[in-house]
Amino acid sequence: MKKVALYLGVILLTGFGCKTDNETLKPKISGSAGEVLVVAPDYLWNSPAGDTLEGVLTQEVPYLPQPEPMFTVIHVTPVNFDKMFQTHRNILFMRIDKKKYPKARVVIEHNRWATPQLIMEMQAPDVPSFVKLVEDTGDSLVNRINEVERNRIIGYYKKYLEGDVYKKLKEKYHITLDVPKGYTMDVDSSNFVWISSETPTTSQGILIYFYPYASEDVFTRDNLIKVRNRMLRKYVHGQIEGTYMTTETLLPPEFRAFKRNGQYYAELRGLWKLENGFMGGPFVSESTVDKYRGRVVTVEGYVYAPGDKKRELLRQVESILYTLKIYPN
């Protein structure tokens, strides 16, 4: 799929800034995290246009132990799109009309019927133009939905912070993460922190570690994996003696570098395993420079959920990573 910028015919910024009285009165969104409601007539949904769109929305999430779609797609026809569906969290309209839409484009709107809601309209004059529109903007469309879902999680977590963990990270390590209630600090060393949330069937964890920043050469895939394995072997042990968390090498982690809010980040996305044990799951790791102290700060999120879906659990811990703040003192 081509990685080009999503071009927008109209952007209505009703989802940003101060809420108006009208927006405050709107109902909260419905639907489960990761769902996308596609509104299209049957003939269009069952055409190459619908097939192409569905393929983009249901592509596999990378680096999960078992295949899971990027989003859960629900199709409804326009005649059945009533008030029950109008409050859905993510709504995508397929529009094809030669007279109304002479140019293929994507239109984005926020909070039309509920908050915080994402509305997308994909408009084209004919089916071939629609297919090309999906091919050209599919990556950006997926990124937009993921961003909105992540921001919803972050907004919720900010309201329900685990105050003791937040305070300890800021006072001792000069960083903060918006860790929600239910997480506890399991390891608190001079250069390593392990925070986790445990249920009878799942485990979600945040790992934080620090080491000196020598040069930009530290931000290579091999070096990040090397440091990761060294830290995890020392601090993250299983219940059985001799077991510890490490990086799965059968499927090497994916590496990418990017900037967020002007700050450089190096990301690893892959699978972890318990050395000498039988546990494993997905992880996401982000590393950046603390310019105030000349150190690398790495924050990771991992999931262990045998037999359960992991897409949303991983999205939750990844959202916490996006709240990282580094303070001068």
RODO-2510 file (C-alpha; in nm, 4 decimals, decimal comma):
residues 329
     n   res          X          Y          Z
     1     m     0,0000     0,0000     0,0000
     2     k     0,1274     0,3432    -0,0888
     3     k     0,2380     0,5477     0,2088
     4     v     0,1113     0,8889     0,1124
     5     a    -0,0471     1,1620     0,3193
     6     l    -0,4210     1,1416     0,3681
     7     y    -0,5656     1,4353     0,1770
     8     l    -0,8745     1,5822     0,3292
     9     g    -1,1543     1,7508     0,1465
    10     v    -1,2882     1,9023     0,4690
    11     i    -1,1616     1,8941     0,8262
    12     l    -1,4124     1,9990     1,0899
    13     l    -1,2207     2,0532     1,4107
    14     t    -1,5144     2,0012     1,6437
    15     g    -1,3169     1,7409     1,8331
    16     f    -1,0477     1,9799     1,9527
    17     g    -1,0214     2,2776     2,1842
    18     c    -1,2851     2,3787     2,4350
    19     k    -1,6132     2,1968     2,4286
    20     t    -1,9172     2,3957     2,3315
    21     d    -2,2410     2,3630     2,5271
    22     n    -2,3899     2,1737     2,2348
    23     e    -2,1010     1,9281     2,2354
    24     t    -2,1253     1,8758     2,6107
    25     l    -2,4888     1,7723     2,5720
    26     k    -2,4085     1,5067     2,3133
    27     p    -2,4144     1,1438     2,4274
    28     k    -2,0992     0,9426     2,4802
    29     i    -1,9828     0,7158     2,2027
    30     s    -2,0963     0,3554     2,1806
    31     g    -1,9291     0,0449     2,0463
    32     s    -1,6202    -0,1453     2,1541
    33     a    -1,2632    -0,0239     2,1170
    34     g    -1,1232    -0,0965     1,7742
    35     e    -1,4601    -0,1179     1,5990
    36     v    -1,5310     0,0653     1,2734
    37     l    -1,8881     0,0963     1,1486
    38     v    -1,8997     0,1112     0,7674
    39     v    -2,2188     0,2577     0,6178
    40     a    -2,2702     0,1482     0,2576
    41     p    -2,5397    -0,0114     0,0431
    42     d    -2,4997    -0,3842    -0,0080
    43     y    -2,4155    -0,3529    -0,3774
    44     l    -2,1249    -0,1202    -0,2945
    45     w    -1,9994    -0,3143     0,0064
    46     n    -1,9963    -0,6343    -0,2003
    47     s    -1,8107    -0,4664    -0,4899
    48     p    -1,4324    -0,4271    -0,5415
    49     a    -1,4636    -0,0954    -0,3559
    50     g    -1,5936    -0,2677    -0,0440
    51     d    -1,3489    -0,5547    -0,0761
    52     t    -1,0534    -0,3159    -0,0976
    53     l    -1,1695    -0,1085     0,1990
    54     e    -1,2388    -0,4147     0,4117
    55     g    -0,8952    -0,5515     0,3269
    56     v    -0,7286    -0,2345     0,4543
    57     l    -0,9318    -0,2178     0,7757
    58     t    -0,8910    -0,5860     0,8599
    59     q    -0,5231    -0,6305     0,7755
    60     e    -0,3389    -0,8189     1,0473
    61     v    -0,1925    -0,6299     1,3401
    62     p     0,1843    -0,6814     1,3161
    63     y     0,3715    -0,8764     1,5814
    64     l     0,0894    -1,0485     1,7630
    65     p     0,1299    -1,4188     1,8494
    66     q    -0,1991    -1,5043     1,6763
    67     p    -0,3583    -1,3221     1,3797
    68     e    -0,5944    -1,0392     1,4738
    69     p    -0,7448    -0,7756     1,2428
    70     m    -0,6413    -0,4136     1,2752
    71     f    -1,0068    -0,3217     1,3357
    72     t    -1,3345    -0,5044     1,3856
    73     v    -1,5542    -0,3995     1,0931
    74     i    -1,9331    -0,3788     1,1196
    75     h    -2,1305    -0,3162     0,8014
    76     v    -2,4726    -0,1501     0,7981
    77     t    -2,6766    -0,0235     0,5039
    78     p    -2,7871     0,3433     0,4900
    79     v    -3,1520     0,2487     0,5365
    80     n    -3,0635     0,0706     0,8625
    81     f    -2,8340     0,3455     0,9884
    82     d    -3,0596     0,4800     1,2627
    83     k    -3,0070     0,6507     1,5985
    84     m    -2,8799     0,3295     1,7519
    85     f    -2,5791     0,3365     1,5173
    86     q    -2,5261     0,7132     1,5056
    87     t    -2,3405     0,7227     1,8378
    88     h    -2,0828     0,4662     1,7275
    89     r    -1,7221     0,5629     1,8016
    90     n    -1,5833     0,5299     1,4454
    91     i    -1,8158     0,5675     1,1452
    92     l    -1,7025     0,5443     0,7836
    93     f    -1,9393     0,6320     0,4977
    94     m    -1,8775     0,4953     0,1485
    95     r    -2,0063     0,7548    -0,1014
    96     i    -2,0056     0,7006    -0,4778
    97     d    -2,1891     0,9466    -0,7016
    98     k    -2,0542     1,0952    -1,0234
    99     k    -2,2504     1,4199    -0,9939
   100     k    -2,2047     1,4835    -0,6217
   101     y    -1,8447     1,3704    -0,5944
   102     p    -1,6546     1,4472    -0,9168
   103     k    -1,3239     1,4254    -0,7280
   104     a    -1,2173     1,1381    -0,5020
   105     r    -1,1403     1,2584    -0,1512
   106     v    -1,1625     1,1802     0,2186
   107     v    -1,3632     1,4023     0,4533
   108     i    -1,3006     1,3921     0,8275
   109     e    -1,5350     1,5194     1,0980
   110     h    -1,5442     1,4856     1,4738
   111     n    -1,8319     1,4595     1,7215
   112     r    -2,1265     1,4844     1,4830
   113     w    -2,3633     1,2736     1,6961
   114     a    -2,1572     1,1781     2,0033
   115     t    -1,8248     1,2438     2,1788
   116     p    -1,5438     1,1673     2,1243
   117     q    -1,6511     1,0458     1,7794
   118     l    -1,4666     1,0071     1,4493
   119     i    -1,6634     1,0397     1,1244
   120     m    -1,4989     0,9571     0,7906
   121     e    -1,6470     0,9929     0,4434
   122     m    -1,4728     0,8400     0,1450
   123     q    -1,6151     1,0026    -0,1682
   124     a    -1,5544     0,9109    -0,5335
   125     p    -1,7312     0,9396    -0,8686
   126     d    -1,7110     0,5666    -0,9455
   127     v    -1,5874     0,2326    -0,8140
   128     p    -1,2418     0,2398    -0,9807
   129     s    -1,1773     0,5874    -0,8368
   130     f    -1,2889     0,4675    -0,4949
   131     v    -1,0545     0,1690    -0,5087
   132     k    -0,7626     0,3971    -0,5965
   133     l    -0,8590     0,6351    -0,3170
   134     v    -0,8418     0,3481    -0,0660
   135     e    -0,5091     0,2308    -0,2061
   136     d    -0,3606     0,5808    -0,1909
   137     t    -0,4873     0,6809     0,1537
   138     g    -0,5320     0,3488     0,3314
   139     d    -0,2243     0,3743     0,5542
   140     s    -0,3128     0,7268     0,6600
   141     l    -0,6711     0,6241     0,7271
   142     v    -0,5579     0,3387     0,9515
   143     n    -0,3176     0,5713     1,1329
   144     r    -0,5948     0,8256     1,1911
   145     i    -0,8277     0,5672     1,3461
   146     n    -0,5470     0,4278     1,5616
   147     e    -0,4567     0,7783     1,6762
   148     v    -0,8150     0,8570     1,7751
   149     e    -0,8497     0,5275     1,9622
   150     r    -0,5214     0,5913     2,1429
   151     n    -0,6235     0,9454     2,2395
   152     r    -0,9472     0,8130     2,3865
   153     i    -0,7490     0,5771     2,6085
   154     i    -0,5079     0,8515     2,7118
   155     g    -0,7962     1,0839     2,7949
   156     y    -0,9534     0,8190     3,0162
   157     y    -0,6273     0,7317     3,1910
   158     k    -0,5585     1,0983     3,2718
   159     k    -0,8799     1,1010     3,4744
   160     y    -0,7872     0,7926     3,6749
   161     l    -0,4138     0,8128     3,7403
   162     e    -0,2395     0,5836     3,9854
   163     g    -0,1189     0,8766     4,1930
   164     d     0,1528     0,7003     4,3920
   165     v     0,3211     0,5614     4,0803
   166     y     0,2945     0,8939     3,8965
   167     k     0,4445     1,0809     4,1918
   168     k     0,7288     0,8323     4,2408
   169     l     0,8321     0,8446     3,8751
   170     k     0,8438     1,2233     3,8799
   171     e     1,0237     1,2668     4,2105
   172     k     1,2863     0,9934     4,1673
   173     y     1,3331     0,9649     3,7898
   174     h     1,2166     1,3081     3,6632
   175     i     0,9704     1,1538     3,4186
   176     t     0,5982     1,0919     3,4193
   177     l     0,3684     0,8406     3,2523
   178     d    -0,0100     0,8481     3,2761
   179     v    -0,0409     0,5077     3,4413
   180     p    -0,4010     0,4321     3,5405
   181     k    -0,5302     0,2868     3,8637
   182     g    -0,4696    -0,0838     3,9038
   183     y    -0,0981    -0,0720     3,8252
   184     t     0,1607    -0,1396     4,0949
   185     m     0,5363    -0,0830     4,1033
   186     d     0,7012    -0,4261     4,1225
   187     v     1,0659    -0,3254     4,0738
   188     d     1,2136     0,0112     4,1669
   189     s     1,5877     0,0165     4,1096
   190     s     1,8273     0,3003     4,0356
   191     n     1,7944     0,2532     3,6587
   192     f     1,4991     0,0183     3,6112
   193     v     1,1280     0,0290     3,6934
   194     w     0,8697    -0,2447     3,6417
   195     i     0,5023    -0,1510     3,6733
   196     s     0,2268    -0,4049     3,6101
   197     s    -0,1459    -0,4683     3,6189
   198     e    -0,2429    -0,8294     3,6867
   199     t    -0,5730    -1,0134     3,6527
   200     p    -0,6390    -1,3881     3,6827
   201     t    -0,6064    -1,4240     3,3026
   202     t    -0,3946    -1,1312     3,1772
   203     s    -0,0842    -0,9326     3,2561
   204     q    -0,0019    -0,5861     3,1246
   205     g     0,3275    -0,4270     3,2095
   206     i     0,5310    -0,1106     3,1685
   207     l     0,9108    -0,1341     3,1812
   208     i     1,1265     0,1774     3,2158
   209     y     1,5045     0,1820     3,2079
   210     f     1,7863     0,4316     3,1773
   211     y     2,1452     0,4213     3,0513
   212     p     2,4056     0,6772     2,9384
   213     y     2,3644     0,8417     2,5994
   214     a     2,6977     0,8313     2,4148
   215     s     2,5948     0,9045     2,0569
   216     e     2,3128     0,8486     1,8122
   217     d     2,4685     0,5087     1,7421
   218     v     2,2832     0,3737     2,0469
   219     f     1,9621     0,3989     1,8445
   220     t     2,0166     0,1006     1,6182
   221     r     1,7951    -0,2056     1,6170
   222     d     2,0734    -0,4383     1,7274
   223     n     2,1929    -0,2147     2,0079
   224     l     1,8415    -0,1540     2,1404
   225     i     1,7773    -0,5293     2,1462
   226     k     2,1121    -0,5915     2,3163
   227     v     2,0415    -0,3398     2,5921
   228     r     1,6849    -0,4660     2,6258
   229     n     1,7937    -0,8254     2,6761
   230     r     2,0585    -0,7261     2,9293
   231     m     1,8120    -0,5221     3,1358
   232     l     1,5342    -0,7805     3,1250
   233     r     1,7653    -1,0663     3,2205
   234     k     1,8723    -0,8720     3,5294
   235     y     1,5340    -0,7430     3,6453
   236     v     1,2367    -0,9295     3,4924
   237     h     1,2287    -1,2854     3,6231
   238     g     0,9642    -1,5553     3,6047
   239     q     0,8264    -1,7449     3,9013
   240     i     1,0578    -2,0382     3,8344
   241     e     1,4261    -1,9890     3,9120
   242     g     1,6379    -1,9388     3,6017
   243     t     1,3585    -1,7916     3,3888
   244     y     1,3621    -1,4351     3,2642
   245     m     1,2079    -1,2183     2,9930
   246     t     1,3978    -1,1739     2,6670
   247     t     1,3384    -1,0884     2,3015
   248     e     1,2039    -1,3519     2,0615
   249     t     1,4517    -1,3932     1,7762
   250     l     1,2548    -1,6260     1,5470
   251     l     1,0666    -1,3161     1,4300
   252     p     1,3116    -1,0259     1,4736
   253     p     1,1568    -0,7035     1,6068
   254     e     1,0641    -0,4260     1,3691
   255     f     1,2583    -0,1014     1,4069
   256     r     1,1490     0,2475     1,3123
   257     a     1,2565     0,6004     1,4027
   258     f     1,0218     0,8981     1,4188
   259     k     0,9612     1,2322     1,5848
   260     r     0,6718     1,3136     1,8138
   261     n     0,6281     1,6702     1,9367
   262     g     0,9767     1,7447     1,8057
   263     q     1,1365     1,4663     2,0120
   264     y     1,3251     1,1797     1,8458
   265     y     1,2127     0,8253     1,9254
   266     a     1,3438     0,4832     1,8250
   267     e     1,0818     0,2092     1,8374
   268     l     1,1023    -0,1676     1,8580
   269     r     0,7892    -0,3728     1,8005
   270     g     0,8076    -0,7463     1,8416
   271     l     0,7529    -1,0511     2,0602
   272     w     0,8964    -1,1359     2,3996
   273     k     0,9438    -1,4778     2,5522
   274     l     1,0327    -1,6238     2,8892
   275     e     1,3758    -1,7812     2,8585
   276     n     1,3733    -2,1360     2,9991
   277     g     0,9968    -2,1037     3,0305
   278     f     0,6782    -2,1111     2,8242
   279     m     0,5369    -1,7601     2,8430
   280     g     0,5378    -1,4958     2,5708
   281     g     0,3490    -1,2159     2,3997
   282     p     0,3795    -0,8838     2,2155
   283     f     0,5722    -0,5752     2,3224
   284     v     0,6331    -0,2186     2,2048
   285     s     0,9437    -0,0272     2,3117
   286     e     1,0234     0,3433     2,2655
   287     s     1,3616     0,5008     2,3404
   288     t     1,4531     0,8691     2,3450
   289     v     1,7145     1,1048     2,4882
   290     d     1,6864     1,2851     2,8194
   291     k     1,8874     1,5934     2,7223
   292     y     1,8898     1,7212     3,0795
   293     r     2,0839     1,4237     3,2123
   294     g     2,2576     1,2818     2,9069
   295     r     2,0795     0,9497     2,9264
   296     v     1,8573     0,7287     2,7167
   297     v     1,5058     0,6722     2,8506
   298     t     1,3332     0,3575     2,7308
   299     v     0,9668     0,2876     2,8035
   300     e     0,8077    -0,0420     2,7043
   301     g     0,4646    -0,1966     2,7167
   302     y     0,4053    -0,5709     2,7083
   303     v     0,1085    -0,8065     2,7244
   304     y     0,0642    -1,1632     2,8430
   305     a    -0,2826    -1,3027     2,7767
   306     p    -0,2795    -1,6724     2,6821
   307     g    -0,5964    -1,7666     2,4989
   308     d    -0,7243    -1,4068     2,4852
   309     k    -0,7239    -1,1415     2,2146
   310     k    -0,4314    -0,9049     2,2587
   311     r    -0,4953    -0,6186     2,0159
   312     e    -0,6694    -0,3864     2,2586
   313     l    -0,4551    -0,4887     2,5560
   314     l    -0,1456    -0,3909     2,3587
   315     r    -0,3085    -0,0667     2,2438
   316     q    -0,3714     0,0201     2,6086
   317     v    -0,0099    -0,0173     2,7198
   318     e     0,1175     0,1513     2,4031
   319     s    -0,1056     0,4498     2,4812
   320     i     0,0683     0,4870     2,8175
   321     l     0,4046     0,5130     2,6387
   322     y     0,2743     0,8097     2,4396
   323     t     0,2262     1,0101     2,7611
   324     l     0,5969     1,0124     2,8503
   325     k     0,7223     1,3476     2,9765
   326     i     1,0795     1,4286     3,0805
   327     y     1,1400     1,7083     3,3309
   328     p     1,4525     1,9237     3,3828
   329     n     1,4366     1,8779     3,7602
***
